[in-house]
């Protein structure tokens, strides 16, 4: 554990290697307080208590080659510091915003009681007209390197199981997950892409050294379904992933219908594939560009209630990727 994080956690009243969010210890000795400030200045990183917003997380800031970035981290209660824990990166979508990761963390609260550490990085927040994560140039892996930097910092603080690191992302965050699958597949055990289609330049250039299990989820009423001038359609994206992982014909099953939402979900399971344990496709008939289940708080599109996105990601990672 790095000195900065150790001291910060002591100051927050945390024990056992697992920070406890929501409580700020007011009576901290001047000595410890000064030590935290000094180490923070030297290491250029700050750990802050979020005071319950978003609930159950702490905020981590770090310097990167692209300036300051931050992430919210949820650590399960009672985490055993002697036991390596899995870690899931969950990437928001959209354009530059300083609040995107907050909203996205809320739709993962159903997984807060699981054993995995959840990390919600915030993308660039200086230009609201640009995507949160690099999307225009496949060769630009600067955001990939930032994610790997966050992972290395997490390893200094918690006992991370390096064989059980995962990535899930919505929309532009799904593109970030695709970039990780292309540029750093050896670091991750599995991927989940929601509401995004593969960019054409990515389809041409992505040649990963290894392939990992992947879950792909998108709705037929999503604006991205038919593709855009720079991206494949959803079905062509699925075909691209199928070719990448070396999959043959899928087994198709209907997901039980939930509360009335005028939508239905079909599960296509390709397993095993020649280059990975599985590819799974959740086709949401009538589904819009919105996270399935609880949905994103700022979006008003009709929501699919037949499945929950975070639950499906964890289920897939558990079944096919060793979570």
Secondary structure, DSSP 4 states (H G I P E B T S, - for coil): --HHHHHHHHHTT-BTTB--TT---S---HHHHHHHHHHHHHHTEEEEE-TTTTTT-EEEEEEETTEEEEEEEE--TT--TTS-EEEEEEE--SBS-SSHHHHHHHTTGGGTTSSSEEEEE----S-TTSBSS--S-TT--HHHHHHHHHHHHHHHHS-EEEEEEEEEEETHHHHHHHHHHHH-GGG-SEEEEES---BHHHHHH---SS--EEEEEEETTSTTTT-BTTB--HHHHHHHHHHHHT--PPEEEEPPP-SS-S-EEEEEEE-S-SSSS-EEEEEEET--SS-SSS--TT--S----S--HHHHHHHHHHHHS--
